[in-house]
Amino acid sequence: MGHPQQAVAAYAALDASMLSPGRAEALVFAKVTRRLEQVFSADNTSYVARISALHDNRRLWQSAAIACADDANAMSDALRADLISLAAFVDRTTSGVLGGSAEPSILVEINRRVAAGLSAGSV
């Protein structure tokens, strides 16, 4: 299953009648973030599980960047550019975590803040 199909499947699992798009996005960020926290907080987590969680986070941010780059996106150009830059930072930091030169805690913090912002904006 490709990235767009996986994103559609993740959103389809949520009851759309009860969630705004922002709240649904916040829940996806929260789910990926919880997984990152779980695999990096346990000493006995396999390297493969950590790579998988990092890969899922990277795919989430790649999807966000693609959505921001879409001309039909209603966000301001400045916000879209900021989010695309943040996605690039997440990508570089993920490579650093995989290579041992960065800590996953920054990825968790970024995701938490984005999820909180999405939740706050969807009330």
C-alpha positions as CSV (number, residue, x, y, z in Angstrom):
1,M,0.0,0.0,0.0
2,G,1.4,3.4,-1.0
3,H,1.6,6.5,1.2
4,P,-1.6,8.1,0.0
5,Q,-3.5,4.9,0.5
6,Q,-2.1,4.5,4.0
7,A,-3.1,8.0,4.9
8,V,-6.6,7.4,3.6
9,A,-6.8,4.1,5.6
10,A,-5.7,5.9,8.8
11,Y,-8.3,8.6,8.3
12,A,-11.0,6.1,7.4
13,A,-10.4,4.3,10.7
14,L,-11.6,7.5,12.4
15,D,-15.3,8.4,12.6
16,A,-15.4,11.4,10.3
17,S,-18.8,12.5,11.5
18,M,-17.4,13.2,15.0
19,L,-14.1,14.8,14.0
20,S,-13.0,18.0,12.2
21,P,-10.2,17.5,9.7
22,G,-7.8,19.3,12.2
23,R,-8.8,17.0,15.0
24,A,-8.4,14.0,12.8
25,E,-4.9,15.2,11.8
26,A,-4.1,15.8,15.5
27,L,-5.0,12.2,16.3
28,V,-2.8,10.9,13.6
29,F,0.1,12.9,14.9
30,A,-0.6,11.8,18.5
31,K,-0.7,8.1,17.5
32,V,2.6,8.3,15.7
33,T,4.1,10.3,18.6
34,R,2.9,7.7,21.1
35,R,4.6,5.0,19.1
36,L,7.9,6.9,19.0
37,E,7.7,7.5,22.7
38,Q,7.0,3.8,23.4
39,V,9.8,2.4,21.2
40,F,12.4,4.8,22.5
41,S,11.5,4.7,26.2
42,A,11.9,0.9,26.5
43,D,15.4,-0.5,26.7
44,N,14.4,-3.8,25.2
45,T,12.8,-2.4,22.0
46,S,14.3,-3.9,18.9
47,Y,16.2,-1.7,16.4
48,V,13.7,-2.8,13.8
49,A,10.8,-1.4,15.8
50,R,12.6,1.9,16.3
51,I,13.4,2.1,12.6
52,S,9.7,1.3,11.8
53,A,8.5,4.1,14.1
54,L,10.9,6.6,12.7
55,H,9.9,5.6,9.2
56,D,6.2,6.1,10.0
57,N,7.0,9.5,11.5
58,R,9.0,10.5,8.4
59,R,6.2,9.4,6.1
60,L,3.7,11.4,8.1
61,W,5.8,14.5,7.7
62,Q,6.4,13.8,4.0
63,S,2.6,13.6,3.6
64,A,2.2,16.9,5.4
65,A,4.8,18.5,3.2
66,I,3.1,17.3,0.1
67,A,-0.2,18.6,1.3
68,C,1.4,22.0,2.1
69,A,2.9,22.1,-1.4
70,D,-0.5,21.6,-3.1
71,D,-1.7,24.8,-4.7
72,A,-5.2,24.0,-3.5
73,N,-4.1,24.2,0.1
74,A,-5.9,27.0,1.9
75,M,-3.2,27.8,4.4
76,S,-1.2,31.0,4.0
77,D,1.9,30.8,1.9
78,A,4.0,31.6,5.0
79,L,2.5,28.8,7.1
80,R,2.8,26.4,4.2
81,A,6.5,27.3,3.8
82,D,7.1,27.0,7.6
83,L,5.6,23.5,7.7
84,I,7.6,22.4,4.6
85,S,10.7,23.6,6.3
86,L,9.8,21.8,9.5
87,A,9.2,18.6,7.5
88,A,12.7,19.0,6.1
89,F,14.1,19.4,9.6
90,V,12.2,16.3,10.7
91,D,13.7,14.4,7.8
92,R,17.2,15.5,8.6
93,T,16.8,14.8,12.3
94,T,15.3,11.4,11.6
95,S,18.5,10.6,9.6
96,G,20.5,11.8,12.6
97,V,18.6,9.6,15.0
98,L,19.2,6.6,12.7
99,G,22.9,7.5,12.6
100,G,23.2,8.0,16.3
101,S,23.9,11.8,16.1
102,A,20.5,13.0,17.2
103,E,18.0,12.3,19.9
104,P,14.4,11.2,19.1
105,S,13.0,13.5,21.8
106,I,13.0,16.5,19.4
107,L,10.8,14.6,17.0
108,V,8.4,13.8,19.8
109,E,8.3,17.4,21.0
110,I,7.7,18.7,17.5
111,N,4.8,16.2,17.0
112,R,3.3,17.1,20.3
113,R,3.3,20.8,19.5
114,V,1.8,20.2,16.1
115,A,-0.9,17.9,17.4
116,A,-1.7,20.5,20.1
117,G,-2.0,23.3,17.5
118,L,-4.2,21.2,15.3
119,S,-6.4,20.3,18.2
120,A,-6.7,23.9,19.4
121,G,-7.5,25.1,15.9
122,S,-10.2,22.6,15.4
123,V,-12.5,23.5,18.2
